[in-house]
């Protein structure tokens, strides 16, 4: 079965299931409307239903909800696939996990879960910026209280939703926002591409009237780390984060092998990390490397806390645009990211001076990853990035961090992109952050 046919089948399945999802939400809304509570406790529930990389970027806003709701209990509701309770305990008072698979297939589970939350929160926030997020809508509209949602699409979201019939139909589901109490206006009002960090901050800044500082941050619980390999590493290794969640966003394995051979020649050990489903990528890269490369394949073998600890202990990180890069920035570690152009600048180009982004402008930039729909392998914008260009950036990074080894890079920057015909212009806001 070829790739294009698989995509057609997957899209058809989504279209068939969409009406059932809509009926599901309406049922929950009517069911809980008959059980309407007159009083609510003064807790604040923040619902986040995205992936790990998105969540790490979301910490820029999460850390400000305490300021937006002083003296209130802040509870975070996330899927079980995000075991982040030990890494953000200074931001929230409690993390509540839900079973994503059960939530999609069992109405009885939905009712039990939402019922366990009702009456505890007088403010419920749907923190997804890519609307509609139907699962988050189910929770927020079912729990009740004052419901807050980010209202409006980004430039890239609008492009992405033109990719197929499912995306067009899904966009029509934005009418669920009518049932929210407060709809925070979109910041994408002038056609420029704003960073996801700006969009996540739209809700707390709307509540407080201030636009707070932006930086991402996570913590590590070293008591939960069990990685004997680190005892011999002594900061002489580079973490290579493979995989990106989509085949068309993965850099070619032979190019990775070329970069790894270069790193080995500079005396670095290599530690591969990623999710278990990407282990075949690591094995393919290893098979193409020189025999003298010292490596450890930890793909699918670390907890989230251990992954963060590996990044913290490493010299720097190399990877696709994936969660390991976001984690490196949040931990103030140097990184080199191989970047595509599908949503260029929206989840990238931010961070510190030692967070490097390697890209090559192609015709498919800013297309919402439509270039991936017909790609049999990496998209043109990913494949255009050469191994030599990545190696050059690594050499530049090594020179920089060696020269400034005793100095703290503490200037954080956020991009805004203005399109200029076939080209683009990047501007930055910068500010000082506290030293690590």
C-alpha positions, 0 to 999 in steps of 0.5 A: 500500500503506497503512502498516498493511498494510506493518507487517503484512507486515514483522511476518509476515516477522520471524515467519517468519525467527525459527525460522531464527535460532534454528536458526542460533544452535543450529548455531553453539553445537554447531559451536563446542562441538566446537572447544572451546578449553581456554585463552584469552588474557586479553583482554576482548571487549565486544559491542555491537549497537545504534544510534548513539544507544544507543552514545553512551549506552553510553559511560557504561559503556564508560569504566569497563571499564578499571577493571573489568578493570585491566591487560587489553586491552579490545576492542569488537565493533560493526557496521560501521554504527557507525564510532566507532573515532576517537571512543572510542580512550581507552576501548578498545584496539581496535575490531572491526567486523562486517558486520551484513548478512552476519552475518544471511545467511551462516553461512560469514561467521558461522563465519569471523568468530567463529573469528577471535575464539576463544581471544583472550578469557577474558571476553566481555560481551553489553552489550545491555540489551534482551534477547534480542539474537540477533546478540550472542548468536551472537557471545558464545556462539560465542567462549566464555570467561566470558560475561556478560549483563544479565539482565532486562527494563525496565518499558518493554521489557515493554510494548514486547514486547506490541505484536505476535506477533513481540515475544511470540515474541522474548521467549521466546528469552531462554532463551539467557541460560541459556548465559551464565556470569554473569547480572547481575540487572536493576536494574528491581526496583521498578516504576520506570523507570530510565535506560538509563545506569543499566542499561548501568552494571549490568555494570561495577558488578556486577564492581567492586562500586561504582556509578561516576559516570555521564556520556556522552562522545565525542571528535573527531579534527579531522584527519578533518574537511573542512567548508569551510562552518565557516570562515564560520560562526564559531559563529553556526549552529544544528544541526537534527537531523531524523529519528528512525528511525521516522516516528511519532517525527518532529515535523511539518515545518511546526512545524520550519519555524516554529521555524527561521523564529524562529531565523533572525529571531534571526540564526542560520544553520541546518545540517540534519544526519541520515542520507541517507534523511531528506533528503526531510524536510529538503527539505520543511522548507526548502520551508516556511521563509521565503525569508530563512532562511540554511541548509546542507543536510548531511543524508547528507553528513557523516561521523560525526566531522564530525557531532560536529564540527558539533555542537561548533562550533554554538551549540546543537542542536534535534532529535527524540529522536535521536542528535544530541541524545545527541551534544550531551550527550556533547560538553557542548553545549546542546540542545533535544529534542522528546520523545515518551512511548513510552519516556519517561525511559529515554533522555531527561531526562538531561544538563546544565542546558542540555540541554532536553527539550520534551514534552506529557503524553498518554494514550499515555505509557509505552506502549512506542510502541504509539501508533505502530502505528496512527499515519499520521504523528507519534504523538499524544505527538509531535504534541502538542508545539507549535512555540510551546512549543519556541520558548519553551524556546529563548528560555529556553535562550538567556537561560541560556547568554548569562547563563552564557557564561563559566561551565561547566555541570558538574552531570550528572543522571540521572532515575528515574521513578515512576508515580503513577496517570495521572501520574508523578514524576521524581527525579534523581541529580546530581553534579559532572563535570570542567570541559570 
